[in-house]
Amino acid sequence: MKKWKCTVCGYIYDEAQEDMPFASLPEDWTCPRCGAPLSAFRSETGEEKRSEADITVADKIVEQLAAYGVKRIYGIPGNSNLPLTDAIRRHPDVDLVLTRHEQSASYMASAHAKLTGRIGVCMSIAGPGATNLITGVVDAATDRAPVLVLMGQVPEIFLGSESLQEIAEVDIFKNFCHYTEMITNPGHALKIVNMAIKKAYYFSGPSALSLPTDVLAKPLSEKIWKPQEHLFDSDLIPGDSLEHAVSVIEKSKRPLLFAGWGARNSGADLLDLAEHIGAPVATTSRAKGVIPESHNLSLGVLGSIGNRFAPRIVGQSDLIIILGSGFRQRNLVPEIAVLQIDIDATRVGKTFPVKAGIVGDVGRVIPLLRKKIAARKMDPEFRKLIDEAQNEYRRILEEDGRIRQKPIYPGAVIQALKRQAPQDAIICSDVGDHIYWFYKRFICEGQKTLLCANMAGMGFAVPAAIACQLEEPERRVIAIVGDGGFGMTGMEFTTAVKNNLPLTILVFNDGKLKNIKKEQLEYGYPEYRVQFPNPDFAAMASSAGGLGIRVTESDELDEAISQALISPLPALVEVLVDPDLFAAAVRGI
């Protein structure tokens, strides 16, 4: 007599107890626990080698993802995704990174995609697991990161019966995903998976699949698709629009290059073009660090969280060349000529009227412009204005580094981080008052930065740092976060401990949502309900198996950050910063 196990819920059918051979059960018999069909059961007679008939839809999905280079899936297992979880367990090249919360899983997938340009994958159970993914998936949608969402679903035979945790996943996720579909038949499973990946890459955003548990457990013998036969990059090269753009640049006296996310991999070419045509370079917050910000052509970040000097120089230019950004802050761009280059035609001219527009890959367009435009010197008066602004900016940074007060001055924390952070570090920033200090005051000289840009969602930094450290184990990864954001996803510190990740988390602890307080005061409201009774975050980190350091004096900053950065354990540096000092947003030129 044999035992048979339901691959959906784990229920065991024991022929001895049931007094009926499994093979004699009627075809319409279903699992008494979860309703899965006969085909979902497998023999439990030892660890026998799996035959071709034992290969399931879930196995093929994981195999297909591995063929596309997926090494990690972020998420939490549960009843409605157990066949998928077990398929991941069995695959030698794919791992499940267990997270504390599904929001963290989707943030990790989004951060992976932003860092690498390759698809990030997250998974959840049905119902609350799926809805918990939404924030990170919307981050991927608005920041244009290719992500695949795998959502467990109740068995297909129960759909529409108001089963436990059943929700209309496809209807919910189609509001912010480029492709959403439910796999209801093994025969179209691989086609749908491949279409979801192709759409995620083509639109640079998320795709979502709803996966009924019983369908995942059904057999599937179809061979996976070869990515090299089905996935191709967009690589637009401009035609006549390039000549018009060249003529516009040649007529300008004071051009300015403004680089966005689309230029993130073109730093060397961007700087070469800037030097060739005598133009300063400002960046969006997402592209911070695309060129060394210590360079004499760098203006740093232009934007509400940027420095106040970049818009001053923008106001003195006569042509802004926007490269790979749909920059929407009209208040920071005066009524001057705009040339915009973007691979997405809908973004060109979306926010500003443009003098010239190019639809093309920024990485391909920059060298073409460089080749067609004659070299020239920067306007001397323009150069003088830039030098004056840069000198004033450097004086502010030097002053930040000298300020000693208690509670600690936030600018002093940033300058200590600057002194200690390796040049190849990856820095993930959360949302809060600290983000203003970082983007205004940290000079990138090789460091790469990531943030939840368009949604400005709190809780991004710690999960993002985990994903980055998994992908780049030889680089130092740093998360900078306020106590509010850390309170949302800070328990993922234990995920870093579990995975032996030597990342560093820098917590700005001011005991409140200081950025909200700033907004309340700015708009004439009194401070209200923004304070927290925080625990000792450093002690929490130590109790979890990492390194925790609490800093209360400015003179302790460098040693604490240095110690954290060389730690083989996940490290958390908690800094008690002044709750009443704000970094003001830039509102105009």
C-alpha positions in Angstrom: 0.0 0.0 0.0 1.3 3.5 -0.9 1.0 7.0 0.3 0.3 9.9 -2.1 1.0 13.5 -1.4 -0.9 16.5 -2.7 1.7 18.8 -4.2 -0.6 21.8 -3.6 -1.3 21.6 0.1 0.7 18.6 1.3 -2.3 16.4 2.2 -1.3 12.7 2.4 -3.7 10.1 0.9 -2.8 6.8 2.7 -4.1 3.8 0.8 -3.9 1.7 3.9 -6.1 4.0 6.0 -8.5 4.8 3.1 -8.8 1.2 2.2 -8.8 2.1 -1.5 -5.9 2.2 -4.0 -5.3 5.7 -5.3 -5.5 4.4 -8.9 -9.1 3.3 -8.2 -10.4 6.8 -7.2 -12.9 8.4 -9.7 -11.5 10.9 -12.1 -13.4 13.8 -10.5 -12.1 13.1 -7.0 -10.3 16.1 -5.5 -8.1 16.7 -2.5 -10.3 16.9 0.6 -8.2 19.7 2.0 -7.5 22.1 -1.0 -9.6 20.7 -3.9 -6.7 19.9 -6.1 -7.3 17.3 -8.8 -5.8 13.8 -9.0 -3.0 15.0 -11.2 -1.6 17.1 -8.3 -0.7 14.0 -6.3 2.7 12.3 -6.3 3.8 9.0 -4.8 5.4 9.3 -1.4 7.3 5.9 -1.7 10.8 7.2 -0.8 12.9 9.8 -2.7 12.5 8.1 -6.1 13.9 9.9 -9.1 11.3 12.2 -10.7 10.1 11.0 -14.1 9.2 13.3 -17.0 5.6 12.9 -16.0 6.4 14.4 -12.6 7.6 17.7 -14.1 5.0 20.3 -13.3 4.0 23.8 -14.6 5.7 25.2 -11.6 9.0 23.4 -12.5 8.8 24.7 -16.1 8.2 28.3 -14.9 11.3 28.2 -12.7 13.3 26.6 -15.5 12.2 29.3 -17.9 13.2 32.0 -15.5 16.6 30.4 -15.0 17.1 30.5 -18.7 16.6 34.3 -18.6 19.3 34.5 -16.0 17.1 34.8 -12.9 19.1 33.6 -9.9 16.9 34.9 -7.1 13.2 35.2 -6.4 12.2 37.4 -3.5 9.1 36.6 -1.4 7.3 34.5 1.1 6.0 30.9 0.6 2.5 29.9 1.6 -0.5 27.7 0.8 -1.3 29.0 -2.6 2.3 29.0 -4.0 3.7 25.8 -2.5 4.2 24.1 -5.9 6.2 27.1 -7.1 8.2 27.2 -3.8 9.1 23.5 -4.1 10.1 24.0 -7.8 12.5 26.7 -6.7 13.8 24.4 -3.9 14.6 21.7 -6.5 16.2 24.0 -9.1 20.0 24.2 -8.7 20.4 27.7 -10.0 17.5 29.6 -8.5 17.1 30.5 -4.9 14.2 31.9 -2.8 15.2 34.9 -0.7 12.8 34.8 2.2 11.7 38.2 3.2 9.8 39.5 6.3 7.1 41.2 4.3 5.9 41.1 0.7 6.4 44.9 0.3 10.1 44.3 0.9 10.1 41.5 -1.7 8.7 43.8 -4.4 11.2 46.6 -3.4 14.0 44.1 -3.7 12.9 43.0 -7.1 12.6 46.6 -8.2 16.0 47.5 -6.8 17.6 44.5 -8.5 16.1 45.7 -11.9 17.3 49.3 -11.3 20.8 48.1 -10.4 21.3 45.5 -13.2 18.9 46.4 -15.9 17.8 42.7 -15.8 14.4 41.5 -14.7 13.7 41.2 -10.9 11.3 38.6 -9.7 9.1 38.6 -6.6 6.4 36.2 -5.4 3.6 36.0 -2.9 0.6 34.0 -1.9 -2.9 35.0 -2.9 -5.0 37.7 -1.2 -3.0 39.7 1.4 0.3 38.5 0.0 -0.5 39.9 -3.4 -1.8 43.2 -2.1 1.3 43.6 0.0 3.4 43.6 -3.1 1.7 46.6 -4.6 3.9 49.4 -3.3 7.2 48.0 -4.7 5.5 47.0 -8.0 4.2 50.6 -8.4 7.8 51.8 -7.7 9.0 49.6 -10.5 6.2 50.9 -12.8 7.0 54.6 -12.2 10.8 54.2 -12.1 10.7 52.0 -15.2 12.3 48.9 -13.8 11.5 45.5 -15.4 9.9 43.3 -12.8 8.0 40.0 -12.9 5.4 39.4 -10.2 4.3 35.8 -9.4 1.2 35.6 -7.3 -0.3 32.4 -6.0 -4.0 32.0 -6.5 -6.7 29.7 -5.1 -7.2 26.5 -7.2 -8.9 27.2 -10.5 -11.8 25.0 -9.5 -12.6 27.4 -6.6 -12.3 30.6 -8.6 -15.4 32.8 -8.2 -16.6 30.9 -5.1 -15.3 33.5 -2.6 -12.7 31.1 -1.5 -10.4 32.0 1.4 -7.9 34.7 0.1 -9.4 34.8 -3.3 -9.1 38.3 -4.9 -9.2 39.5 -8.5 -5.4 39.7 -8.9 -5.4 40.4 -12.6 -8.0 43.2 -12.3 -6.0 44.8 -9.4 -2.6 44.6 -11.0 -3.5 45.6 -14.5 -3.8 49.2 -13.2 -0.1 49.5 -12.9 1.4 46.6 -14.8 2.1 46.4 -18.6 1.0 42.8 -18.7 -1.3 40.8 -16.4 -2.6 37.3 -17.0 -3.8 34.2 -15.2 -2.3 30.9 -16.2 -5.3 28.6 -16.4 -4.0 25.8 -18.6 -0.6 24.1 -18.8 -0.6 24.4 -22.5 -0.2 28.2 -22.5 1.9 28.5 -19.4 5.3 29.1 -21.1 3.9 31.4 -23.7 2.4 33.6 -21.0 5.6 33.6 -18.9 7.7 34.6 -22.0 5.2 37.3 -23.0 5.3 38.7 -19.4 9.1 38.9 -19.5 9.1 40.4 -23.0 6.6 43.1 -22.0 8.5 43.9 -18.8 11.7 44.5 -20.8 10.1 46.4 -23.7 8.1 48.8 -21.5 10.7 48.8 -18.7 8.1 48.1 -16.0 6.3 45.3 -14.2 4.4 42.3 -15.5 2.2 40.2 -13.2 1.0 36.6 -13.4 -1.8 35.0 -11.3 -1.0 31.3 -10.7 -3.8 29.0 -9.5 -2.3 26.4 -7.2 -3.8 23.4 -9.0 -2.6 24.5 -12.4 0.9 25.0 -11.0 0.9 21.3 -9.9 -0.3 19.9 -13.2 2.3 18.1 -15.4 3.9 19.9 -18.3 6.5 18.3 -20.7 6.9 21.2 -23.1 10.4 22.5 -23.6 11.2 26.0 -22.4 11.8 28.8 -24.9 15.3 29.9 -25.8 15.6 33.5 -24.8 18.0 34.3 -27.7 15.2 33.3 -30.1 12.5 35.4 -28.4 14.0 38.5 -26.6 15.6 41.4 -28.4 16.7 44.8 -27.2 15.3 48.1 -28.3 18.2 50.0 -29.9 16.9 53.1 -31.6 19.3 55.2 -33.7 18.0 58.7 -34.7 17.9 59.9 -38.3 17.1 63.4 -39.5 16.3 64.6 -36.0 20.0 64.3 -35.2 21.0 66.9 -37.7 18.5 69.4 -36.4 19.7 68.8 -32.8 23.3 69.5 -33.9 22.3 72.8 -35.5 20.5 73.8 -32.3 23.5 73.0 -30.2 25.9 74.8 -32.5 23.8 78.0 -32.3 23.8 78.0 -28.5 26.3 80.0 -26.5 25.8 78.4 -23.1 24.5 74.9 -23.5 23.9 72.8 -20.4 23.7 69.0 -20.2 21.0 67.6 -18.0 21.4 63.8 -17.5 18.6 61.5 -16.3 18.2 57.8 -15.6 18.5 57.0 -19.3 22.1 58.2 -19.2 23.0 56.1 -16.2 25.4 53.8 -18.1 26.9 56.6 -20.3 29.0 58.5 -17.7 32.3 58.5 -19.7 30.7 59.5 -23.0 28.6 62.1 -21.2 31.7 63.7 -19.7 33.5 63.5 -23.0 30.7 65.4 -24.7 30.5 68.0 -21.9 34.3 68.7 -22.3 34.0 68.7 -26.1 31.3 71.4 -26.3 32.1 73.3 -23.1 28.9 72.5 -21.2 28.3 71.9 -17.5 26.4 68.8 -16.4 23.5 68.6 -13.9 21.7 65.4 -13.2 18.4 64.2 -11.9 18.3 62.6 -8.4 18.2 59.1 -10.0 21.3 59.8 -12.1 23.3 61.2 -9.2 26.9 60.1 -9.6 26.7 59.3 -13.3 29.8 61.6 -13.6 32.2 62.4 -10.7 30.5 65.3 -8.9 33.9 66.7 -8.0 34.6 67.4 -11.7 34.7 71.1 -12.5 31.8 70.7 -15.0 29.5 69.0 -12.5 26.6 71.0 -11.0 25.3 68.1 -8.9 21.6 67.3 -8.7 19.0 69.6 -10.2 15.6 69.1 -8.4 13.7 69.7 -5.2 16.1 67.5 -3.3 19.2 68.8 -5.2 21.5 71.7 -4.3 20.5 75.4 -4.7 23.4 76.1 -7.1 22.4 74.0 -10.0 19.2 76.0 -10.8 21.2 79.2 -10.5 23.5 78.0 -13.4 20.5 76.7 -15.4 19.0 80.1 -15.3 22.1 81.5 -17.0 22.2 78.9 -19.8 20.6 79.3 -23.2 20.0 75.6 -24.0 19.2 72.7 -21.8 20.0 69.3 -23.4 17.9 66.7 -21.5 19.3 63.2 -21.8 17.1 60.3 -20.7 14.7 62.0 -18.4 11.1 63.2 -18.6 12.0 65.8 -16.0 8.7 67.3 -14.7 9.8 70.1 -12.4 8.9 73.1 -14.6 9.7 75.5 -11.9 13.4 74.7 -12.1 13.7 75.1 -15.8 13.3 78.7 -17.1 11.9 79.8 -20.4 14.9 78.8 -22.5 15.4 76.4 -25.3 15.2 72.7 -24.6 16.6 69.8 -26.6 15.3 66.4 -25.3 16.6 62.9 -26.0 14.8 59.8 -24.8 14.1 56.3 -26.0 10.4 56.8 -25.2 8.8 59.0 -27.7 5.9 59.8 -25.3 8.3 61.5 -22.9 9.9 63.9 -25.5 8.0 67.2 -25.3 5.8 65.8 -22.5 6.6 68.4 -19.9 8.3 71.2 -21.9 8.0 72.6 -25.5 11.2 71.4 -27.1 13.3 73.2 -29.7 14.5 69.8 -31.0 13.7 66.2 -30.0 15.4 62.9 -30.6 13.8 59.5 -30.0 16.7 57.2 -29.5 18.9 55.3 -27.1 20.8 58.0 -25.1 23.9 55.7 -25.0 23.9 55.7 -28.8 23.0 59.3 -29.4 25.7 60.9 -27.2 28.7 59.6 -29.2 26.9 60.6 -32.5 26.5 64.2 -31.2 30.1 64.3 -30.1 31.2 63.2 -33.6 29.2 65.8 -35.4 29.7 68.9 -33.2 32.9 70.9 -33.5 34.9 71.3 -30.3 34.7 74.7 -28.5 35.5 76.5 -25.3 33.0 77.4 -22.6 31.8 81.0 -22.5 34.2 82.8 -20.0 31.5 84.5 -18.0 29.6 81.3 -17.8 32.7 79.5 -16.5 33.2 82.3 -13.9 29.6 81.8 -12.6 30.1 78.1 -12.4 33.4 78.5 -10.5 31.8 80.9 -8.0 28.9 78.5 -7.4 31.2 75.5 -6.9 33.5 77.4 -4.5 30.5 78.5 -2.5 29.2 74.9 -2.4 32.6 73.5 -1.3 32.6 76.1 1.6 29.2 74.8 2.8 30.4 71.2 2.7 33.6 72.1 4.7 31.5 73.9 7.2 29.2 70.9 7.6 32.2 68.7 8.4 33.3 71.1 11.2 30.0 71.5 13.0 30.0 69.8 16.4 26.7 69.8 18.3 24.4 67.6 20.2 22.0 66.2 19.0 24.2 65.7 15.9 24.0 68.0 12.9 22.7 65.9 9.9 25.2 67.5 7.5 28.1 66.3 9.7 26.7 62.7 9.3 26.8 63.0 5.5 30.4 64.4 5.5 31.6 61.5 7.8 29.9 59.1 5.4 31.7 60.8 2.5 35.0 60.4 4.2 34.5 56.7 4.8 32.5 55.3 1.9 34.5 53.5 -0.8 34.4 55.0 -4.2 32.6 51.9 -5.6 30.0 51.8 -2.9 26.3 51.4 -3.8 24.2 53.8 -1.7 20.4 53.1 -1.4 18.5 56.0 0.1 15.1 56.0 1.8 12.6 58.9 1.9 12.7 61.5 4.6 14.6 64.6 5.6 17.9 62.7 5.4 17.4 62.3 1.7 17.7 66.0 1.2 20.9 66.2 3.2 22.4 63.3 1.2 21.4 64.5 -2.3 22.4 68.1 -1.5 25.6 67.4 0.4 27.2 64.1 -0.6 29.7 64.4 -3.5 29.7 61.2 -5.5 33.1 60.2 -6.9 32.2 56.7 -8.3 29.5 55.7 -5.9 26.3 54.5 -7.4 22.9 55.6 -5.9 19.4 54.1 -5.9 16.1 55.4 -4.5 12.4 55.1 -4.9 12.2 58.2 -7.1 8.8 58.8 -8.6 6.7 57.3 -5.8 9.0 58.4 -3.0 7.9 55.4 -1.0 9.2 55.0 2.6 10.9 51.7 3.5 12.8 51.3 0.2 16.4 51.5 1.3 16.9 48.5 3.5 15.3 45.9 1.1 17.0 47.6 -1.8 20.4 47.3 -0.1 19.8 43.6 0.5 19.1 43.0 -3.2 22.1 45.0 -4.2 24.4 43.2 -1.8 23.2 39.8 -3.1 24.0 40.9 -6.6 27.3 42.7 -5.8 28.9 40.7 -3.0 32.3 42.3 -3.5 31.1 45.9 -3.2 30.1 47.8 -0.1 26.4 48.5 0.0 25.0 51.2 2.3 21.4 52.0 3.1 20.7 55.5 4.5 17.3 55.7 6.2 15.3 57.7 8.7 13.8 56.2 11.8 10.3 56.3 10.1 11.4 54.4 7.1 13.4 51.9 9.2 10.3 51.3 11.3 8.5 50.1 8.2 11.0 47.6 6.8 13.8 47.5 9.3 13.1 43.9 10.3 14.6 42.9 7.0 17.9 43.4 8.9 17.3 39.8 10.0 17.1 38.9 6.3 20.6 40.4 5.9 21.8 38.3 8.9 20.3 35.1 7.5 22.0 35.6 4.2 25.4 36.7 5.7 25.3 40.1 3.9 27.9 42.6 5.1 25.8 45.7 4.3 25.8 48.9 6.3 22.6 50.6 7.4 22.9 54.3 8.6 19.8 55.3 10.6 19.1 59.0 11.1 17.1 58.8 14.4 15.4 62.1 15.2 12.4 60.4 16.9 9.9 61.7 14.4 8.7 62.0 10.8 10.8 65.2 10.4 10.0 65.7 6.8 6.3 65.6 7.5 6.9 68.1 10.4 8.7 70.3 7.9 5.8 70.1 5.5 3.3 70.9 8.3 5.2 74.0 9.3 5.8 75.1 5.7 2.0 75.0 4.9 1.0 76.7 8.2 -0.1 73.7 10.2 1.2 72.9 13.7 3.3 69.8 14.3 1.0 66.9 14.9 1.3 63.2 15.3 4.8 62.8 13.8 6.7 61.6 16.9 7.7 58.0 17.7 8.8 56.2 20.9 11.8 54.5 19.2 13.6 51.5 20.6 17.4 51.3 20.6 17.9 50.3 17.0 21.6 49.5 17.5 20.8 47.1 20.3 18.1 45.5 18.2 20.7 44.9 15.4 23.1 43.3 17.8 20.4 41.1 19.3 19.6 39.9 15.8 23.1 38.7 15.2 24.6 41.8 13.5 26.7 44.7 14.6 24.9 47.6 16.1 26.6 51.0 17.0 24.8 54.0 18.6 26.3 57.4 18.0 25.5 60.3 20.2 28.6 62.5 19.7 29.8 64.0 16.4 33.4 62.9 17.1 32.2 59.3 17.1 30.9 59.3 13.5 34.0 58.4 11.5 35.0 55.6 13.7 31.5 54.1 13.9 30.9 54.3 10.1 34.4 52.9 9.4 33.8 50.0 11.8 30.5 49.2 10.2 32.0 49.3 6.7 34.7 46.7 7.5 32.4 44.4 9.5 31.8 41.0 8.0 28.4 41.1 9.6 25.4 43.2 8.7 26.0 46.5 10.5 23.7 49.2 11.7 24.9 52.7 12.8 22.2 54.6 14.6 22.9 58.4 14.8 20.8 60.6 17.1 20.4 63.7 14.9 18.9 67.1 15.6 15.0 66.8 15.2 14.7 70.5 14.5 17.2 71.1 11.7 15.7 70.7 8.2 17.2 70.6 4.7 15.0 72.9 2.6 13.6 71.8 -0.7 14.6 73.8 -3.8 11.5 75.5 -5.2 12.8 77.6 -8.1 15.8 79.2 -9.8 
